[in-house]
Amino acid sequence: MAHQGAQPPTPAAEPAPEHRHDPADPTLPDQVVDTAVGFLDLLAEPSRLRLLWALRGGELGVTALAETAGCTPTAASQHLAKLRLGGLVEQRAEGRARLYRLRGGHIRRLLEEVVGHADHAVRGIPYDL
């Protein structure tokens, strides 16, 4: 099934106890490709990338995240809802406030790699450093 674009990926109901895809296998199952593209679609928006980058340090509320991302709290909330539905962030209630955090180390590492790669491109640093 080809990726349709606007729909965020649906997180698995139960996490797999181990990785099922062999990194040495040069082929990827369609479901894995579609899900990966859905995650990348969610990252391909500047405010969402900034929100996720801010969450690398731990939990934050909407107001702090909005300030970091340079958007309104309403816009931040809308982006965070998409990121939560897409399985990239989790939220918890603390009184009336909602605190957000990244959903796992994979997301943190993905952010660090993509931003590191972009930084190398912008500054003209060789990619193999």
MDTraj code that builds the backbone (N, CA, C; nanometers):
import mdtraj as md
import numpy as np

residues = "MET ALA HIS GLN GLY ALA GLN PRO PRO THR PRO ALA ALA GLU PRO ALA PRO GLU HIS ARG HIS ASP PRO ALA ASP PRO THR LEU PRO ASP GLN VAL VAL ASP THR ALA VAL GLY PHE LEU ASP LEU LEU ALA GLU PRO SER ARG LEU ARG LEU LEU TRP ALA LEU ARG GLY GLY GLU LEU GLY VAL THR ALA LEU ALA GLU THR ALA GLY CYS THR PRO THR ALA ALA SER GLN HIS LEU ALA LYS LEU ARG LEU GLY GLY LEU VAL GLU GLN ARG ALA GLU GLY ARG ALA ARG LEU TYR ARG LEU ARG GLY GLY HIS ILE ARG ARG LEU LEU GLU GLU VAL VAL GLY HIS ALA ASP HIS ALA VAL ARG GLY ILE PRO TYR ASP LEU".split()
xyz = np.array([
    [0.0843, -0.1186, 0.0000],
    [0.0000, 0.0000, 0.0000],
    [0.0878, 0.1235, 0.0000],
    [0.0680, 0.2154, -0.0888],
    [0.1498, 0.3361, -0.0984],
    [0.1076, 0.4365, 0.0055],
    [0.2016, 0.5214, 0.0461],
    [0.1746, 0.6242, 0.1459],
    [0.0807, 0.7296, 0.0878],
    [-0.0205, 0.7686, 0.1637],
    [-0.1213, 0.8630, 0.1169],
    [-0.0923, 1.0069, 0.1559],
    [0.0027, 1.0346, 0.2470],
    [0.0411, 1.1719, 0.2774],
    [-0.0117, 1.2271, 0.4068],
    [-0.1350, 1.2737, 0.4112],
    [-0.1825, 1.3547, 0.5222],
    [-0.2061, 1.2781, 0.6512],
    [-0.2261, 1.1500, 0.6460],
    [-0.2562, 1.0736, 0.7665],
    [-0.1307, 1.0428, 0.8466],
    [-0.1290, 1.0774, 0.9788],
    [-0.0139, 1.0388, 1.0593],
    [-0.0119, 0.8881, 1.0785],
    [0.1060, 0.8328, 1.1027],
    [0.1134, 0.6885, 1.1230],
    [0.0387, 0.6482, 1.2483],
    [-0.0158, 0.5293, 1.2477],
    [-0.0849, 0.4766, 1.3636],
    [0.0129, 0.3924, 1.4432],
    [0.0375, 0.4302, 1.5719],
    [0.1303, 0.3505, 1.6511],
    [0.0762, 0.2097, 1.6727],
    [0.1654, 0.1149, 1.6867],
    [0.1267, -0.0235, 1.7115],
    [0.0524, -0.0339, 1.8441],
    [-0.0460, -0.1225, 1.8500],
    [-0.1230, -0.1404, 1.9729],
    [-0.0354, -0.1915, 2.0860],
    [0.0519, -0.2847, 2.0547],
    [0.1441, -0.3381, 2.1545],
    [0.2850, -0.3294, 2.1001],
    [0.3793, -0.2771, 2.1799],
    [0.5158, -0.2717, 2.1292],
    [0.5724, -0.4119, 2.1102],
    [0.6464, -0.4285, 2.0038],
    [0.7093, -0.5578, 1.9772],
    [0.8219, -0.5799, 2.0769],
    [0.8392, -0.7019, 2.1261],
    [0.9439, -0.7273, 2.2238],
    [1.0834, -0.7133, 2.1652],
    [1.0947, -0.7234, 2.0319],
    [1.2240, -0.7098, 1.9663],
    [1.2016, -0.6515, 1.8277],
    [1.3074, -0.5992, 1.7676],
    [1.2963, -0.5472, 1.6316],
    [1.2724, -0.6630, 1.5361],
    [1.1819, -0.6431, 1.4448],
    [1.1497, -0.7493, 1.3503],
    [1.2213, -0.7320, 1.2173],
    [1.2672, -0.6114, 1.1885],
    [1.3352, -0.5886, 1.0617],
    [1.4849, -0.6074, 1.0803],
    [1.5414, -0.6900, 0.9965],
    [1.6852, -0.7165, 0.9984],
    [1.7562, -0.6033, 0.9245],
    [1.8413, -0.5237, 0.9928],
    [1.9107, -0.4125, 0.9269],
    [1.9978, -0.4571, 0.8084],
    [2.0388, -0.5833, 0.8059],
    [2.1211, -0.6330, 0.6955],
    [2.0374, -0.6633, 0.5712],
    [1.9065, -0.6751, 0.5854],
    [1.8175, -0.7046, 0.4729],
    [1.7994, -0.5775, 0.3895],
    [1.8315, -0.5802, 0.2591],
    [1.8206, -0.4591, 0.1772],
    [1.6772, -0.4209, 0.1405],
    [1.5797, -0.5064, 0.1675],
    [1.4400, -0.4750, 0.1344],
    [1.3656, -0.4311, 0.2597],
    [1.2641, -0.3508, 0.2398],
    [1.1791, -0.3058, 0.3493],
    [1.0349, -0.3420, 0.3197],
    [0.9640, -0.3949, 0.4187],
    [0.8212, -0.4231, 0.3991],
    [0.7432, -0.2926, 0.3782],
    [0.6393, -0.2978, 0.2969],
    [0.5584, -0.1794, 0.2675],
    [0.5070, -0.1118, 0.3942],
    [0.4635, -0.1889, 0.4924],
    [0.4099, -0.1302, 0.6150],
    [0.5163, -0.0492, 0.6891],
    [0.6383, -0.0976, 0.6897],
    [0.7478, -0.0251, 0.7539],
    [0.7779, 0.1034, 0.6765],
    [0.7814, 0.0945, 0.5449],
    [0.8065, 0.2130, 0.4623],
    [0.6970, 0.3167, 0.4836],
    [0.5710, 0.2750, 0.4782],
    [0.4596, 0.3682, 0.4957],
    [0.4630, 0.4355, 0.6322],
    [0.4931, 0.3597, 0.7353],
    [0.4994, 0.4154, 0.8700],
    [0.6162, 0.5122, 0.8832],
    [0.7322, 0.4756, 0.8295],
    [0.8492, 0.5641, 0.8352],
    [0.8221, 0.6952, 0.7616],
    [0.7599, 0.6862, 0.6447],
    [0.7274, 0.8066, 0.5686],
    [0.6283, 0.8932, 0.6466],
    [0.5346, 0.8306, 0.7152],
    [0.4411, 0.9062, 0.7987],
    [0.5110, 0.9814, 0.9103],
    [0.6095, 0.9166, 0.9738],
    [0.6876, 0.9846, 1.0777],
    [0.7644, 1.1023, 1.0177],
    [0.8270, 1.0799, 0.9030],
    [0.9030, 1.1872, 0.8393],
    [0.8116, 1.3017, 0.7966],
    [0.6900, 1.2710, 0.7519],
    [0.5928, 1.3761, 0.7193],
    [0.5656, 1.4632, 0.8418],
    [0.5531, 1.4004, 0.9580],
    [0.5280, 1.4764, 1.0804],
    [0.6457, 1.5662, 1.1155],
    [0.7663, 1.5226, 1.0846],
    [0.8859, 1.6020, 1.1132],
    [0.9052, 1.7151, 1.0124],
    [0.8421, 1.7046, 0.8961],
    [0.8657, 1.7973, 0.7861],
    [0.7845, 1.9260, 0.7985],
    [0.7750, 1.9786, 0.9173],
    [0.7067, 2.1050, 0.9430],
    [0.7911, 2.1772, 1.0472],
    [0.8356, 2.3002, 1.0202],
    [0.9307, 2.3673, 1.1088],
    [0.8895, 2.3764, 1.2558],
    [0.7662, 2.4119, 1.2841],
    [0.7245, 2.4241, 1.4245],
    [0.7266, 2.2889, 1.4950],
    [0.6819, 2.1846, 1.4253],
    [0.6828, 2.0518, 1.4873],
    [0.8256, 2.0055, 1.5135],
    [0.9170, 2.0318, 1.4195],
    [1.0567, 1.9946, 1.4418],
    [1.1131, 2.0700, 1.5626],
    [1.0808, 2.1976, 1.5748],
    [1.1273, 2.2765, 1.6905],
    [1.0666, 2.2255, 1.8218],
    [0.9392, 2.1887, 1.8187],
    [0.8750, 2.1345, 1.9388],
    [0.9436, 2.0052, 1.9825],
    [0.9661, 1.9161, 1.8874],
    [1.0316, 1.7892, 1.9193],
    [1.1744, 1.8121, 1.9688],
    [1.2453, 1.9042, 1.9074],
    [1.3831, 1.9334, 1.9484],
    [1.3847, 1.9810, 2.0941],
    [1.2892, 2.0652, 2.1307],
    [1.2820, 2.1160, 2.2687],
    [1.2538, 2.0038, 2.3680],
    [1.1826, 1.9010, 2.3252],
    [1.1460, 1.7917, 2.4155],
    [1.2597, 1.6926, 2.4395],
    [1.3719, 1.7080, 2.3711],
    [1.4842, 1.6166, 2.3942],
    [1.5329, 1.6246, 2.5385],
    [1.5166, 1.7409, 2.6013],
    [1.5633, 1.7602, 2.7383],
    [1.4682, 1.7105, 2.8449],
    [1.3498, 1.6675, 2.8077],
    [1.2527, 1.6191, 2.9057],
    [1.1166, 1.6823, 2.8850],
    [1.0313, 1.6627, 2.9830],
    [0.8932, 1.7099, 2.9741],
    [0.8847, 1.8615, 2.9762],
    [0.7914, 1.9127, 2.8956],
    [0.7620, 2.0562, 2.8945],
    [0.6130, 2.0753, 2.8716],
    [0.5621, 2.1885, 2.9200],
    [0.4237, 2.2259, 2.8977],
    [0.4079, 2.3030, 2.7682],
    [0.2845, 2.3260, 2.7303],
    [0.2527, 2.3900, 2.6028],
    [0.3095, 2.5314, 2.5955],
    [0.3000, 2.6090, 2.7022],
    [0.3475, 2.7474, 2.6980],
    [0.4975, 2.7536, 2.6715],
    [0.5748, 2.6744, 2.7442],
    [0.7206, 2.6721, 2.7238],
    [0.7540, 2.6214, 2.5836],
    [0.6827, 2.5205, 2.5372],
    [0.7075, 2.4677, 2.4037],
    [0.6741, 2.5707, 2.2962],
    [0.5640, 2.6431, 2.3143],
    [0.5251, 2.7447, 2.2167],
    [0.6314, 2.8537, 2.2077],
    [0.6834, 2.8964, 2.3222],
    [0.7888, 2.9988, 2.3229],
    [0.9122, 2.9487, 2.2495],
    [0.9520, 2.8254, 2.2761],
    [1.0699, 2.7673, 2.2118],
    [1.0510, 2.7555, 2.0621],
    [0.9319, 2.7164, 2.0186],
    [0.9049, 2.6947, 1.8762],
    [0.8692, 2.8230, 1.8026],
    [0.8455, 2.9317, 1.8780],
    [0.8099, 3.0585, 1.8140],
    [0.6702, 3.0591, 1.7563],
    [0.5781, 2.9931, 1.8255],
    [0.4390, 2.9916, 1.7793],
    [0.3471, 3.0190, 1.8983],
    [0.2205, 3.0315, 1.8716],
    [0.1241, 3.0541, 1.9795],
    [0.0978, 2.9234, 2.0535],
    [0.0521, 2.9316, 2.1789],
    [0.0149, 2.8093, 2.2498],
    [-0.0931, 2.7293, 2.1765],
    [-0.1854, 2.7967, 2.1097],
    [-0.2894, 2.7265, 2.0345],
    [-0.2277, 2.6462, 1.9200],
    [-0.1373, 2.7083, 1.8456],
    [-0.0710, 2.6376, 1.7352],
    [0.0130, 2.5221, 1.7899],
    [0.0845, 2.5464, 1.9001],
    [0.1657, 2.4404, 1.9606],
    [0.0773, 2.3229, 2.0011],
    [-0.0376, 2.3521, 2.0616],
    [-0.1292, 2.2455, 2.1025],
    [-0.1765, 2.1635, 1.9829],
    [-0.2055, 2.2312, 1.8721],
    [-0.2501, 2.1596, 1.7520],
    [-0.1382, 2.0705, 1.6968],
    [-0.0170, 2.1241, 1.6928],
    [0.0965, 2.0437, 1.6460],
    [0.1213, 1.9253, 1.7396],
    [0.1156, 1.9500, 1.8693],
    [0.1393, 1.8433, 1.9671],
    [0.0336, 1.7343, 1.9566],
    [-0.0893, 1.7726, 1.9277],
    [-0.1954, 1.6724, 1.9100],
    [-0.1622, 1.5815, 1.7916],
    [-0.1150, 1.6400, 1.6815],
    [-0.0767, 1.5588, 1.5654],
    [0.0411, 1.4680, 1.5997],
    [0.1392, 1.5229, 1.6715],
    [0.2566, 1.4431, 1.7094],
    [0.2179, 1.3304, 1.8045],
    [0.1220, 1.3573, 1.8916],
    [0.0754, 1.2530, 1.9841],
    [-0.0006, 1.1447, 1.9086],
    [-0.0902, 1.1843, 1.8195],
    [-0.1648, 1.0862, 1.7402],
    [-0.0711, 1.0049, 1.6507],
    [0.0365, 1.0675, 1.6055],
    [0.1344, 0.9990, 1.5219],
    [0.2314, 0.9130, 1.6002],
    [0.2243, 0.9170, 1.7321],
    [0.3087, 0.8312, 1.8144],
    [0.4482, 0.8841, 1.8423],
    [0.4720, 1.0137, 1.8189],
    [0.6047, 1.0696, 1.8432],
    [0.6196, 1.1306, 1.9822],
    [0.5095, 1.1739, 2.0428],
    [0.5137, 1.2291, 2.1781],
    [0.4050, 1.1649, 2.2634],
    [0.4254, 1.1764, 2.3928],
    [0.3254, 1.1330, 2.4913],
    [0.2921, 1.2531, 2.5778],
    [0.1758, 1.2490, 2.6379],
    [0.1378, 1.3567, 2.7297],
    [0.0876, 1.2976, 2.8597],
    [0.0993, 1.3778, 2.9641],
    [0.0399, 1.3407, 3.0914],
    [-0.0150, 1.4670, 3.1558],
    [-0.1168, 1.4472, 3.2369],
    [-0.1780, 1.5599, 3.3054],
    [-0.1089, 1.5827, 3.4386],
    [-0.0885, 1.7100, 3.4678],
    [-0.0411, 1.7509, 3.6002],
    [-0.1308, 1.8664, 3.6419],
    [-0.2347, 1.8332, 3.7173],
    [-0.3378, 1.9316, 3.7462],
    [-0.4096, 1.9648, 3.6167],
    [-0.4198, 2.0943, 3.5876],
    [-0.4836, 2.1365, 3.4631],
    [-0.3859, 2.1409, 3.3464],
    [-0.2576, 2.1337, 3.3764],
    [-0.1553, 2.1420, 3.2718],
    [-0.1347, 2.0065, 3.2038],
    [-0.0896, 2.0117, 3.0810],
    [-0.0506, 1.8918, 3.0062],
    [0.0985, 1.9010, 2.9797],
    [0.1693, 1.7978, 3.0192],
    [0.3132, 1.7924, 2.9955],
    [0.3410, 1.6916, 2.8853],
    [0.4330, 1.7275, 2.7975],
    [0.4655, 1.6436, 2.6821],
    [0.6089, 1.5955, 2.6924],
    [0.6336, 1.4776, 2.6352],
    [0.7691, 1.4210, 2.6289],
    [0.7792, 1.3380, 2.5018],
    [0.9044, 1.3169, 2.4575],
    [0.9262, 1.2318, 2.3415],
    [0.8859, 1.0896, 2.3754],
    [0.8424, 1.0173, 2.2764],
    [0.8018, 0.8779, 2.2967],
    [0.9166, 0.7851, 2.2564],
    [1.0162, 0.7784, 2.3423],
    [1.1243, 0.6825, 2.3230],
    [1.2518, 0.7398, 2.2643],
    [1.3569, 0.6630, 2.2818],
    [1.4901, 0.7018, 2.2368],
    [1.5059, 0.7053, 2.0863],
    [1.4250, 0.6275, 2.0128],
    [1.4349, 0.6308, 1.8665],
    [1.4108, 0.7725, 1.8150],
    [1.3105, 0.8388, 1.8691],
    [1.2751, 0.9730, 1.8223],
    [1.3881, 1.0696, 1.8541],
    [1.4420, 1.0616, 1.9748],
    [1.5536, 1.1484, 2.0148],
    [1.6726, 1.1291, 1.9196],
    [1.7079, 1.0038, 1.8931],
    [1.8221, 0.9762, 1.8050],
    [1.7948, 1.0230, 1.6618],
    [1.6731, 1.0036, 1.6136],
    [1.6369, 1.0496, 1.4799],
    [1.6534, 1.2012, 1.4698],
    [1.6043, 1.2737, 1.5683],
    [1.6164, 1.4197, 1.5693],
    [1.7626, 1.4621, 1.5694],
    [1.8417, 1.4003, 1.6553],
    [1.9824, 1.4371, 1.6640],
    [2.0559, 1.4087, 1.5336],
    [2.0232, 1.2977, 1.4679],
    [2.0876, 1.2638, 1.3414],
    [2.0468, 1.3601, 1.2304],
    [1.9174, 1.3879, 1.2165],
    [1.8727, 1.4733, 1.1066],
    [1.9205, 1.6172, 1.1270],
    [1.9177, 1.6670, 1.2505],
    [1.9654, 1.8027, 1.2761],
    [2.1173, 1.8084, 1.2611],
    [2.1874, 1.7056, 1.3051],
    [2.3326, 1.6999, 1.2871],
    [2.3697, 1.6985, 1.1399],
    [2.2965, 1.6230, 1.0607],
    [2.3224, 1.6165, 0.9164],
    [2.2968, 1.7535, 0.8529],
    [2.1888, 1.8182, 0.8923],
    [2.1576, 1.9519, 0.8397],
    [2.2646, 2.0524, 0.8808],
    [2.3120, 2.0442, 1.0044],
    [2.4165, 2.1354, 1.0517],
    [2.5437, 2.1184, 0.9693],
    [2.5800, 1.9952, 0.9393],
    [2.6976, 1.9703, 0.8547],
    [2.6777, 2.0321, 0.7164],
    [2.5586, 2.0174, 0.6601],
    [2.5312, 2.0732, 0.5277],
    [2.5403, 2.2255, 0.5299],
    [2.4819, 2.2880, 0.6314],
    [2.4799, 2.4341, 0.6407],
    [2.6209, 2.4899, 0.6609],
    [2.6996, 2.4238, 0.7446],
    [2.8331, 2.4744, 0.7773],
    [2.9433, 2.4193, 0.6872],
    [2.9076, 2.3333, 0.5925],
    [3.0063, 2.2795, 0.5006],
    [3.1044, 2.1835, 0.5649],
    [3.0597, 2.1127, 0.6674],
    [3.1444, 2.0152, 0.7366],
    [3.1286, 1.8804, 0.6669],
    [3.2378, 1.8098, 0.6442],
    [3.2249, 1.6760, 0.5826],
    [3.1326, 1.5876, 0.6664],
    [3.0527, 1.5059, 0.5984],
    [2.9539, 1.4222, 0.6648],
    [3.0131, 1.3073, 0.7433],
    [3.1374, 1.2712, 0.7157],
    [3.1935, 1.1551, 0.7836],
    [3.2600, 1.1896, 0.9159],
    [3.2492, 1.3140, 0.9610],
    [3.3071, 1.3523, 1.0901],
    [3.2111, 1.3289, 1.2032],
])
top = md.Topology()
chain = top.add_chain()
for i, resn in enumerate(residues, 1):
    res = top.add_residue(resn, chain, resSeq=i)
    for name in ("N", "CA", "C"):
        top.add_atom(name, md.element.get_by_symbol(name[0]), res)
traj = md.Trajectory(xyz[None], top)
